[in-house]
Amino acid sequence: MAEPTNIIDALGESDAFVQFQERLSRVASVERPLLIVGERGTGKELAASRLHYLSRRWKGPKISLNCAALAPSLLESELFGHEAGAFTGAIQRRIGRFEAADRGTLFLDEIGLLPMEVQEKILRVVEYKSFERVGGSSPVEIDVRIIGATNVDLPALVKGERFKRDLLDRLSFEVLFLPPLRERRGDISLLAYHFSSRMAQELGRDGVPEFSENVLAEMENYTWPGNIRELKNVVERAVYQADGNRISNIDFDPFALPSSSHYRQSESGAEDAQPTGAEKNKTLEETVREIELNALRQALERSNYHQGRAAESLGMTYHQFRGLYRKHKDEIGPR
C-alpha cells in the first residue's frame, strides 16, 4: 500500500524539520503509544499518517478522530462503539474507532479535550488491550497503536486535574514536537512553490507561478500564526487572484476591507462617510468588547454553533474560547 498523496505535503529542508523527521522515522517502528505536540496548522495529522505508513502496521487501518469535533456525551460511543439498546436510538450494535483500528493505528487529535471518564477507559485499553462497548459486558480485545496530538500543555492540564497523570505517562513513550513554520524559514518558499503549482494545475493554468522578490520577502518575514495551513490558504488565494503566473501581491488577511472602500459608500460619488458621535466617543474597552462579540458570533454561525470548531476557526484552544464565550454569553444569547 502506497502512502497517501497528501503525505508529500510534509516537505522541508530546514534543520528543525529534518531533525523532526529523523526522530519520527526512528520511533515509527517502535510499537508504543506516542504524542505529537504542535501549534495549529503545523501538520500533526500528516505526521501521524507518516508514522503509520513507516511502521509495521502500514497494511492495517489508520483511523482518526478529532476529539474536539464531538460533544463529550458522544465521544465514548464513538470510540468504543455500543450494543443494541444501550441508549435511545441505539437500534443495532455499532463498532467504534478502536475496533475499526484493530491491527492498525488510532490517531486521536486534540487529545487534551477528552473528558476524564473517557480518559479512564482509554487508560484501560492501553494497559489491558481490551474494553467493553457502551451497554455491553463482554470484553473486546484489540491490537491498536495510539498516536495522540495536541496543541496544549498536557502536563499543565495534569496539574489542573483535567488530564490523568497515568494516561499521560502511558501515552508519552515518545513526544514529538512539531516545529512551527516561523522556525522553518528556509522551508517557506519551498512550500509556497509547492502549493502554488498545485493550485495552478487545479485551475487549469499552464506554467509554474512565480513570486516577486517583494512577495517572497513578505512571506519570509511573516510570523504565520496559522502555520502551514495558513500558508497554503494564502498562497492558493494569491494564485487564484493573479491574472497570470506572476504573483506580485499577497493578501495575508482575507477579512481586511479594501482601503478605498472602508469609509466610502459603494457605487456613489458621495463624500467619505464620517464616524458618528457615538463612534468617536467609544472607549478602548468598548471597542475591544465589540470586536470580541462580532468575532464570537461569526465563528459560532460558521460552525453551526459547534464550540470546538468555532474555537479552531479563531485560532484558539477550546478552553480559551470557553473563557471568552462565558465573558459575553449573556449578550450572545442562547442558541
N, C-alpha and C positions, 0 to 999 in steps of 0.2 A: 504494500500500500504506500503510495507516494504521499509526501507532505502536502497539505492543502496549499493552494497557490498563494493565499494571503500570508503565508509564512515568509515569503520573500520581502514583505514589508519590514521585517526585522533587519534593516540594513544599517551599517555603520562601520567606521574605521577609526573612530576616536579611541583613545586609551581606555576611557571609562567604559565604553560599550564593549570593547574587545575583552576587557577583564571580566565584565559581567557574563558574556557568552562563554568564556572559558570555565567559569565557576558553574554555570548552568550545565554545560556538557559533561563536566566531571561528576556532578551529582545525579544526572539523568538516569544512569544505570543502577543507582542505589535504591533498593526497594524500601524507602522510608517516606513518611509524610514530610512536607516542607512548606515554607511560606515564601510568597513573593510580596515584597513591600515596595510601593512606589506611588508617586503622585498620580492624580487622574490623568488619563491620556498618555501614559508612558509606555503602554503596550503590555500590560500584565497578562492579558488573555493570550496574546501572541507567544509570550514566554512560556506559559503553561502548555500551549499546543506543542511548542518545540520540545519541551521536557518530555511530553508524552511520546512524540514520534522518534525521539532519540533513546527511549527506554525499551526494555524487553517487552513492554506491553503494547508496542506500536500496532500490533494486529488487532488488539482489543478496542472496545469503545472508549471514546473520550467524551464524557458528559459534563456539561457546565450548568451552573445555577448562580444567578446573581441574587445574593441574599437580601439585597435592598429592594428587589422588584416585587416581593410578595409580602402580604400582611403577615405578622407573626403567627396568627392563628392558622395560616395555610402552610407554613413552612414545614411543619412536622410531617403532614401528609405528603407534601411534595417530595421530601427527602426519603421517607421510609415507606410510602405507599399506605394503603388502607384495605381493610377487609370489607366485604359487602355488609351494609347495615351499621358500619362503625359510627356514622353520623347521618343527619338528614341529607339526602341527596346521594349518599354512597350506595348506588344501586348494585354495583358489582366490584369485585376485587380490582385494585389498581396497583401496579408496582411503582415504586418511587425511583428517584435518581440513583440511590445506592445500588439497588438491584439492577438497574439499567447499565450501570458502570461495572458490573461484575467482570473480573479479569482485565479490567482496564483502569482508567483514571477518572476521578471525580474532581472537577475544578470548582471550588467554592469562592466566588468573587464577593468582595465586601463582607468578609467573614466576621469582621468586628461588630456587625449589626445583628448577629444571631442572638435570639432570646436565650436566657440562661437555661431554661428547661430543654431546649433543643441542643444546646452545648453539651448538657449532661448525657443525652442519648448518643451524640456523636462520639463522645469520650468512650462510651461503652463499645461502640463499633470499632474504634481504634484499638482498644485493649483486647476485645474478645472476638472480633471479626464476625459478629452476628448481631441481630436486632430483631425486634418484633414489629410487624406492621401496626398501624393505628387500628385499634379494635381487635387485634389478634393476640394469641397466646403462644403460638408456635414460633421458635426461633428460625430466622432466615440467615443462613451462613453465606458470606460473600468474601471475595478477594479483591479489594479495591485499594488503589493508592490515592491518597487525598492530597491535593495541592490547594492551599488557601492563599488568598490575595487580599490585601488591604492597603488603604492609604492613611490609616490612623495608627496611633501609637498603642499597640496591644498591651505592652507592659503597664502603660498608664491606665488602661481600662481594667487591668487586673487589680491595680491599686485602688481603683474606684469601685471594685466589686461588680464590674459589668462584664468581665470575661473570666472564665475559670482558669486558675493557675495550672491545674493538672492538664487541661486541654492544650493550653499554650505550650507546656513542656512536651506533650506528645507530638504536636504539630511542628515544632521548631527544631527538628533534627538538623536542618539547614535553613538559613534565612538568606534569601537572595534580594539584594537591594538594587532596584532598577534605577539607573541614574536619570535625573530629569534632563530635558533637552538643553537647558541652559548650561549644563555641564558637558555637553557634547557638541561644542561649537563647530568642530570640524565636520560634523555629520549633517548640519542644517542644509547646506547647498546640495549635498548628495541626495538627501531625502526629497528636497524640493524638486529637483530634476526628475526623480523617480515618479513622484505624484503628478507632476505637470505632464510628463509623457503619457501616462495612463489616461489622464483627463483629456488630452488632445486626441488620443485614439478613440476614446468613448464618444467624443464629439464629431468623429469622422474627419478630423483635420490632418493634412499632410505635414510632414516635417516635425522637428522637435522644438518645443518652445524654448526661447532664450530669455534670460532675465538680464535687465540692465545692471550696470555696476551699482547704481544707487539702490535698486531694489535688493540686490544681494547684500549690500551693506546694511540696509534696514532690517532684513531678516536675521543677519548675524548679530545685530545689536539688540534685537527684541528679546524680552525675557521669556516668552512662550509659557504663560501660566497654565495653558491647556495642553502643553507638550505636543507630542506627535499628532494627536487627534486634531488639535487646533491648527498645526502647520498644514496638515492635509486639507482642512477646510479652506484655509486662507489661500493656499496655492491653487486649489481647484477653482475657487471663485475668481482668482486673478486670470486664470486661463480662459474661463468661460466669458469673462467680461472683455478680454482683449480682442481687438479686431483682427489681429494676425498672430504670428508666432513670436512677436517681440513684446515682452511684458515690461512696461516702463512704470507702471503704477501698481501698488498693492494696498489692499484695504484690510487692516487688522480687526476693525470693529464694524460689522455689518449693520449695527444699530445706530451708528453715528449719522446724524442728519447732514445732508449737503449744506455747506456753509452759506451758499447763495439762497437757500430756501428756508433757512432756520427761522427767520423773523419775517419773511416776505410772503404775502398772500399769493396763492397759486393762480396762474393764468389771469393776472390783472396788473395794471400799471400803478396800483396803489402804493403809497409810501410805506416804508418799513413799519411793521407793527411795533408798538412800544409796550413795554411791560406795564401792567395796571398798577394802581397804587398799592393794592393788596400784595402783588408780587414783589414790588420794591421793598415793602416793609417786612418780608419774611425773614425770620432769624435763621441762622445756620442749622439749628436743631430742627426747625420746621421743614427746611429744605431736605435734610437727610431723611427725616421721617417719611416725607412724601416719596422720595426715591425708593426707600425700602418697601413701602406699601405697594408701589407700582410694580416693582420687581417681583415681589411675592405673588401678587395677583396674576401677573402674566405667566410666571413659572407654573403656578397651580393650574391655570387654564390650559396651558400647553400640555401638561402631563395628565390631564383629566383628574386633577386633584389627588394624584398619587405622590405623596410627600417624598418618597425616596427618589423618584425620577425628577421631581421638582428641584430637590437639593442638588442632584447631579448637574442639571442644566444651569444652575447658578454657580457651579464650581465650589460647592460647599459640602462638608460632611453632613450626614443625616442629623447628628447632634447639634451642629452649628445651625442648621436650618430650623430644627425644632425650637432652639432658643429664640431665633428671630421671629418664628411663627407665633410663639407664645407672647412675645412682646406686642404683636399687632393683632392678635386673634380677635379681639372684640371689634376692631374696625373692619377686618376682612369679612367677618360674619360666618355663620355656619354654612357648611356645604349641603 
